[in-house]
Amino acid sequence: MTAAVEKTLSSGVLSAVLVASDLEQILDAAMCGVRVVGTALPATLARKSKALVVKLSGWDSPDGAAVNMEDEYKIIAGCISLDDNAFTRDASPLVEGCSCLACSNHTRAYIHHLINAHEILAEILLFIHNLHHLLKMFEQISHAAKVENTKTFQEFIEKQL
């Protein structure tokens, strides 16, 4: 996908990616300078009981290359699946330090319970979190572009996918 996006951008045409189905496609498009990225990823992940947990901070520090996430064994493609029984008694937020409504007010165990009880609130909370996390990722991409360090950011994120 990256080569096709770069070819379009080099022609000087304002471009957009209308359908990006995973974090890697979104990241590739943004790194190539695409300004508009359409995606249903936050809703798609929420419907699958998944929460984005990609670490977004620390990429610009000297030791930023070392990605150390406490839940590494549960993370697949930058997400955790909250329908897993491992979250039954997990009193931590979806992502430590996240300021979204879901992380500020609810635990992984509670969202796991909502999923098992087939409550629509689980999907709503996961959507809120996933959208918030994706927007924070775009903020970091913008920051990386301003300091001309997008390659480091991209490598930092890709190590987690």
C-alpha positions as CSV (number, residue, x, y, z in Angstrom):
1,M,0.0,0.0,0.0
2,T,2.8,2.4,0.8
3,A,4.2,2.5,-2.7
4,A,0.8,3.3,-4.2
5,V,0.2,6.1,-1.7
6,E,3.6,7.6,-2.3
7,K,3.0,7.5,-6.1
8,T,-0.3,9.4,-5.7
9,L,1.3,12.0,-3.3
10,S,4.2,12.6,-5.6
11,S,1.7,13.7,-8.3
12,G,0.7,16.7,-6.1
13,V,-2.9,15.5,-5.8
14,L,-4.6,16.0,-2.5
15,S,-5.2,12.5,-1.4
16,A,-7.2,10.5,1.1
17,V,-7.3,6.9,2.1
18,L,-11.0,6.1,2.4
19,V,-10.7,2.6,3.9
20,A,-8.0,1.6,6.3
21,S,-8.8,-1.6,8.0
22,D,-5.9,-1.9,10.5
23,L,-3.4,0.1,12.4
24,E,-0.6,-0.7,10.0
25,Q,-2.5,0.7,7.0
26,I,-3.4,3.8,9.0
27,L,0.2,4.3,10.1
28,D,1.5,3.8,6.5
29,A,-0.9,6.3,5.1
30,A,-0.1,8.9,7.7
31,M,3.6,8.4,7.4
32,C,3.3,9.0,3.6
33,G,1.6,12.4,4.2
34,V,-2.0,11.4,3.6
35,R,-4.1,14.0,5.5
36,V,-7.5,12.3,5.4
37,V,-7.8,8.6,6.6
38,G,-11.2,7.0,6.7
39,T,-11.6,4.0,9.0
40,A,-14.1,2.1,10.9
41,L,-11.4,0.6,13.1
42,P,-12.6,1.9,16.5
43,A,-16.1,0.5,15.9
44,T,-14.8,-2.8,14.3
45,L,-12.5,-3.5,17.2
46,A,-15.2,-2.6,19.8
47,R,-17.7,-5.1,18.1
48,K,-14.9,-7.7,18.5
49,S,-14.5,-6.9,22.2
50,K,-11.0,-5.5,21.6
51,A,-9.2,-2.4,23.0
52,L,-6.3,-0.6,21.4
53,V,-3.3,-0.6,23.8
54,V,-0.4,0.5,21.7
55,K,2.0,2.5,23.8
56,L,2.2,6.0,22.3
57,S,4.6,7.8,24.6
58,G,8.4,7.4,25.0
59,W,9.2,7.0,21.3
60,D,11.1,10.2,21.3
61,S,13.2,9.5,24.4
62,P,16.7,8.0,24.1
63,D,15.5,4.7,25.4
64,G,12.3,4.9,23.3
65,A,13.3,1.9,21.2
66,A,12.7,-0.4,24.1
67,V,9.0,-1.2,24.2
68,N,8.1,-2.6,27.5
69,M,4.4,-3.3,28.0
70,E,3.1,-5.1,31.1
71,D,0.5,-7.1,29.2
72,E,2.7,-8.2,26.3
73,Y,1.5,-11.8,26.4
74,K,-2.1,-10.7,25.9
75,I,-1.5,-8.2,23.1
76,I,-2.2,-9.1,19.5
77,A,-1.9,-6.5,16.7
78,G,-1.8,-3.7,19.3
79,C,-5.0,-4.9,21.0
80,I,-6.2,-6.8,23.9
81,S,-9.3,-9.0,23.7
82,L,-11.5,-8.2,26.7
83,D,-13.7,-11.3,26.3
84,D,-10.7,-13.3,27.6
85,N,-11.3,-14.7,31.1
86,A,-7.9,-13.3,32.1
87,F,-9.6,-10.0,32.7
88,T,-12.3,-11.3,35.1
89,R,-10.5,-9.7,38.1
90,D,-8.3,-7.2,36.4
91,A,-8.9,-3.9,38.3
92,S,-6.7,-1.8,36.0
93,P,-7.9,0.6,33.3
94,L,-7.7,-0.5,29.6
95,V,-4.5,1.6,29.3
96,E,-2.7,3.0,32.3
97,G,-2.6,6.8,32.0
98,C,-5.3,7.0,29.3
99,S,-7.7,9.9,29.9
100,C,-10.7,8.6,27.9
101,L,-14.0,8.1,29.6
102,A,-13.7,4.3,29.6
103,C,-10.3,4.3,31.2
104,S,-11.0,7.1,33.7
105,N,-14.2,5.5,35.1
106,H,-14.1,1.7,34.4
107,T,-11.8,-1.3,34.8
108,R,-11.0,-4.1,32.5
109,A,-12.9,-6.5,34.8
110,Y,-16.0,-4.3,34.5
111,I,-15.9,-4.1,30.7
112,H,-15.2,-7.9,30.6
113,H,-18.3,-8.4,32.7
114,L,-20.4,-6.2,30.4
115,I,-19.2,-8.2,27.4
116,N,-20.2,-11.5,29.0
117,A,-23.6,-10.0,30.0
118,H,-24.0,-8.9,26.3
119,E,-24.5,-5.3,27.4
120,I,-24.3,-2.7,24.7
121,L,-22.4,-0.4,27.1
122,A,-19.3,-2.6,26.6
123,E,-19.2,-1.8,22.9
124,I,-19.8,1.9,23.6
125,L,-17.0,2.1,26.1
126,L,-14.6,0.2,23.9
127,F,-15.5,2.5,20.9
128,I,-14.9,5.6,23.0
129,H,-11.5,4.2,24.1
130,N,-10.5,3.1,20.7
131,L,-11.4,6.4,19.0
132,H,-9.6,8.3,21.8
133,H,-6.5,6.1,21.4
134,L,-6.5,6.5,17.6
135,L,-6.8,10.3,17.9
136,K,-3.9,10.3,20.4
137,M,-1.9,8.3,17.9
138,F,-2.6,11.0,15.2
139,E,-1.4,13.7,17.7
140,Q,1.9,11.8,18.1
141,I,2.2,11.4,14.3
142,S,1.8,15.2,14.0
143,H,4.4,15.8,16.7
144,A,6.8,13.4,15.0
145,A,6.3,15.2,11.7
146,K,7.0,18.6,13.4
147,V,10.3,17.3,14.9
148,E,11.1,15.5,11.6
149,N,11.3,12.1,13.3
150,T,8.4,10.1,11.7
151,K,10.6,7.1,11.0
152,T,11.5,6.6,14.7
153,F,7.8,6.9,15.6
154,Q,6.7,4.5,12.9
155,E,9.3,1.9,14.0
156,F,8.3,2.3,17.6
157,I,4.6,1.6,16.8
158,E,5.4,-1.2,14.4
159,K,7.4,-3.1,17.1
160,Q,4.1,-3.3,19.0
161,L,1.9,-4.6,16.1
